[in-house]
Amino acid sequence: MADARGQGTEQGDGSRPGVGADPAADPEVAEKPVEDAVNRAIDEGRRRISRRTWPLLATGLLGGIDVGTGVLALLFVEHETHSALLAGLAFTIGFIALTLARSELFTEDFLVPVVTVVARQARFRMLMRLWIGTLVANLVGGWLFTWLILQGFPQFADTAIEAGNYYVQLGLGVKAFSLAVIGGTVITLMTWMQHTTSSSGLRLVPAVTAGFLLAGAQLNHAIVNSLLMFSALHTGRAPFGYLEWAQTAGLAAAGNIVGGVVLVTLLRLFQSPHTVAEERANPALGVAMGDDRREDDRPKAEPGI
């Protein structure tokens, strides 16, 4: 009787969805917050990936400069207090700037544009263009801003050397790669949490927590460690050179991609596969459909100069 009553409540009067109902067909069992986050990510990805060259580079340069303000805060607090914990907390200023000023880091693009490409709303080559352009611009902006920091605050030199040399001393082994995977996971989780809300105030919460973990726990993040190593190199007394920087940052970037794309982005998409499937069923013009392509092989919206 109990089973019959349960079945009647769920299926007979139609007031409640049946157990195991398909969220794609029955909105009552769908995880609306997750679906909304995926849709926000796809829409934001379209905007990011469609930027023309100069806006893309400008956004990346500003990202490097904005994080540079966090490096300035980190060096200042660590120089004054000799506390890595307080310095890590001070570094969050850079991520607050990133969030409110709408600039962008290379590692923030492991979620939003990747989701857009998986949903067939942009080409893979457009993702590569965004990644490379943003990465190069982040590094140029960060190099310039850290040069200014060391010119303006030469008393930070010893602190900068110690902070930058830490990442070189990690080496190129399992420990460095593991810290890089964790770093990529943290920054991409920050991006996901920010896309679960449209409130600017609430978006600051993951920005502060991620910034604190990256700097306070000294995770291996390609852009953060690059700016700290640049700071050391600008002193002229760093115990490493640009070759060691390139090796260290390259390993960090690879680990960041694994942590961000594999451990966060792809798994989050499996939380709402029907949402992605709906987008994939209606790909943007110029995006491959099986062995064929849409009629307009080069969409007018594809970014140029």
C-alpha positions in Angstrom: 0.0 0.0 0.0 2.8 2.3 0.9 4.5 1.7 -2.5 1.2 2.3 -4.3 0.5 5.5 -2.4 4.1 6.7 -3.2 3.7 5.9 -6.9 0.3 7.7 -7.0 1.7 10.8 -5.4 4.6 11.0 -7.8 3.1 9.9 -11.0 -0.7 9.7 -10.7 -1.5 13.3 -9.7 1.5 14.8 -11.4 2.3 17.0 -8.3 5.8 15.6 -7.8 8.4 14.2 -10.2 9.1 10.5 -10.1 12.3 9.1 -8.6 15.0 9.1 -11.2 13.2 11.7 -13.4 15.4 13.3 -16.1 16.4 16.8 -15.2 16.5 17.7 -18.9 12.8 16.9 -19.2 11.6 17.8 -15.7 12.7 21.2 -14.3 11.6 20.2 -10.8 14.5 17.8 -10.4 17.1 20.0 -12.2 19.8 21.7 -10.2 19.0 25.2 -11.2 22.0 26.9 -9.5 24.4 24.7 -11.4 22.5 25.2 -14.7 22.6 28.9 -14.2 26.3 28.9 -13.5 27.0 26.8 -16.6 24.9 29.2 -18.7 26.6 32.2 -17.3 30.0 30.7 -18.0 29.0 30.0 -21.7 27.7 33.5 -22.2 30.8 35.1 -20.6 33.0 32.7 -22.6 31.4 34.0 -25.8 32.3 37.6 -24.8 35.9 36.7 -23.8 36.7 34.6 -26.7 35.3 37.1 -29.2 37.5 39.9 -28.1 39.6 41.5 -30.9 43.3 41.6 -30.5 43.8 45.0 -28.9 41.1 44.6 -26.2 42.3 41.1 -25.5 45.9 42.3 -25.0 44.8 45.3 -23.0 42.7 43.1 -20.7 45.7 40.8 -20.2 48.1 43.7 -19.5 45.7 45.1 -16.9 45.4 41.6 -15.3 49.2 41.5 -14.8 49.2 45.0 -13.4 46.3 44.4 -11.1 47.9 41.2 -9.6 51.0 43.4 -9.4 49.2 45.5 -6.8 48.8 42.3 -4.8 52.6 41.6 -5.1 53.3 45.1 -3.9 51.1 44.5 -0.8 52.7 41.1 -0.2 56.2 42.5 -0.3 55.4 45.5 1.8 53.7 43.4 4.6 56.3 40.7 4.5 59.1 43.2 4.7 57.4 44.9 7.7 56.1 41.9 9.6 58.2 38.9 8.3 54.9 37.0 8.3 54.1 34.9 5.3 50.6 34.5 6.6 49.9 38.2 6.8 51.6 38.8 3.5 49.3 36.2 1.9 46.3 38.0 3.3 47.6 41.3 2.0 48.1 39.8 -1.5 44.3 39.4 -1.8 44.2 43.1 -2.8 45.4 42.0 -6.2 42.5 39.5 -6.6 40.0 42.1 -5.4 41.3 44.4 -8.1 41.0 41.6 -10.7 37.3 41.0 -9.8 36.1 44.6 -9.5 38.2 46.1 -12.4 37.2 43.3 -14.8 40.7 42.4 -15.8 41.8 38.9 -16.4 44.5 36.3 -15.8 45.5 33.4 -18.1 44.6 31.0 -15.3 41.1 32.4 -15.0 40.5 31.2 -18.6 40.5 27.5 -17.6 36.7 27.5 -16.9 34.7 30.1 -18.9 36.1 29.8 -22.5 36.7 26.0 -22.1 33.1 25.5 -21.3 32.2 27.6 -24.3 34.3 25.5 -26.6 33.0 22.2 -25.1 29.5 23.6 -25.7 30.4 24.2 -29.4 29.9 27.9 -29.1 33.5 28.7 -30.2 36.4 27.0 -32.0 39.4 25.4 -30.2 41.8 27.7 -32.1 40.0 30.7 -30.6 40.6 29.3 -27.1 44.3 28.9 -27.9 44.4 32.5 -29.2 42.8 33.7 -25.9 45.2 31.7 -23.7 48.4 32.7 -25.5 47.4 36.4 -25.8 46.3 36.6 -22.2 49.4 34.8 -20.9 51.9 36.9 -22.8 50.1 40.1 -21.8 49.9 39.1 -18.1 53.6 38.5 -18.1 54.5 41.8 -19.8 52.2 43.8 -17.6 53.5 42.0 -14.5 57.1 42.4 -15.5 56.7 46.2 -16.0 54.8 46.7 -12.7 57.2 44.7 -10.6 60.1 46.7 -12.2 58.3 49.9 -10.9 57.9 48.3 -7.5 61.6 47.6 -7.1 62.5 51.0 -8.4 60.2 52.7 -6.0 60.9 50.5 -3.0 64.5 49.2 -3.3 64.3 48.3 0.4 62.1 45.3 -0.7 65.0 43.7 -2.6 65.9 41.0 0.0 62.2 40.2 0.5 61.7 39.9 -3.2 64.7 37.7 -3.7 63.5 35.3 -0.9 60.0 35.2 -2.3 61.0 34.6 -5.9 63.7 32.1 -5.1 61.2 29.9 -3.2 59.6 28.8 -6.5 62.9 28.0 -8.1 63.9 26.0 -5.1 60.8 23.8 -5.5 62.5 22.3 -8.5 60.8 20.6 -11.4 59.6 17.4 -9.6 56.4 16.0 -8.1 56.2 18.5 -5.3 56.3 21.5 -7.7 53.8 19.9 -10.1 51.4 18.9 -7.2 51.4 22.5 -5.9 50.7 23.7 -9.5 47.8 21.3 -9.8 46.4 22.6 -6.5 47.0 26.2 -7.6 45.1 25.6 -10.9 42.2 24.0 -8.9 42.0 26.9 -6.5 41.9 29.6 -9.2 39.4 27.8 -11.3 37.2 27.0 -8.3 37.3 30.7 -7.6 36.0 31.4 -11.2 33.3 28.8 -10.8 32.1 30.3 -7.5 32.0 33.8 -9.0 29.7 32.5 -11.8 27.2 31.1 -9.3 26.2 34.7 -8.4 25.6 38.0 -10.2 26.4 40.0 -7.0 29.7 41.9 -7.1 29.9 41.8 -3.3 29.6 38.0 -3.2 32.1 37.6 -6.0 34.7 39.2 -3.7 34.5 36.2 -1.2 36.1 33.6 -3.5 38.5 36.3 -4.8 39.8 36.8 -1.3 39.9 33.2 -0.3 41.6 32.1 -3.5 44.2 34.9 -3.3 45.0 34.0 0.3 45.5 30.3 -0.5 47.7 31.0 -3.5 50.0 33.4 -1.7 49.7 32.4 1.9 50.1 28.7 1.2 52.7 29.5 -1.6 50.9 27.4 -4.2 52.6 27.2 -7.6 50.6 29.6 -9.8 52.2 30.5 -13.1 51.4 34.2 -13.0 51.9 34.8 -9.3 55.2 33.0 -9.1 56.3 34.8 -12.3 55.7 38.2 -10.8 57.5 37.3 -7.6 60.4 35.9 -9.6 60.5 39.0 -11.8 60.7 41.1 -8.6 63.7 39.1 -7.6 65.3 39.4 -11.0 64.8 43.2 -11.1 67.1 43.5 -8.0 70.1 42.3 -10.1 71.0 39.9 -7.3 68.7 37.0 -7.8 70.4 33.5 -7.5 68.6 32.4 -10.7 68.1 33.7 -14.2 65.4 34.0 -16.8 66.0 30.4 -18.0 65.1 29.1 -14.5 62.1 31.4 -14.5 60.9 29.9 -17.8 61.3 26.4 -16.6 59.6 27.0 -13.3 56.7 29.0 -14.8 56.3 26.4 -17.6 55.9 23.6 -15.2 53.5 25.7 -13.1 51.3 26.5 -16.2 51.1 22.8 -17.1 50.0 21.9 -13.6 47.6 24.8 -13.4 45.9 23.6 -16.6 45.6 20.0 -15.3 44.1 21.3 -12.0 41.8 23.9 -13.5 40.5 22.1 -16.6 40.5 18.5 -15.4 39.8 18.7 -11.7 37.3 21.6 -11.9 35.9 22.5 -15.3 35.3 19.0 -16.8 33.9 17.6 -13.5 31.6 20.6 -13.0 30.2 20.1 -16.5 29.2 16.6 -15.5 27.0 18.1 -12.8 24.7 19.4 -15.6 25.4 17.5 -18.8 22.0 18.2 -20.3 22.7 21.9 -20.2 25.9 21.5 -22.2 24.1 19.0 -24.5 21.5 21.6 -25.4 24.2 24.1 -26.4 26.1 21.5 -28.3 23.0 20.7 -30.3 23.0 24.2 -31.6 26.6 25.1 -32.3 27.8 28.5 -33.3 28.4 29.2 -37.0 31.8 27.8 -38.1 32.0 25.2 -35.3 32.4 21.6 -36.4 29.4 19.3 -36.3 30.8 15.7 -36.6 32.7 15.5 -39.9 30.9 18.5 -41.4 30.9 22.2 -40.7 28.2 24.8 -40.7 27.6 26.7 -43.9 29.3 29.8 -42.8 32.8 28.4 -42.2 34.2 31.7 -41.0 31.6 33.5 -38.8 31.5 37.3 -39.0 31.9 37.4 -35.3 35.2 35.6 -35.2 37.7 38.1 -33.7 40.3 39.9 -35.7 42.4 43.0 -35.0 
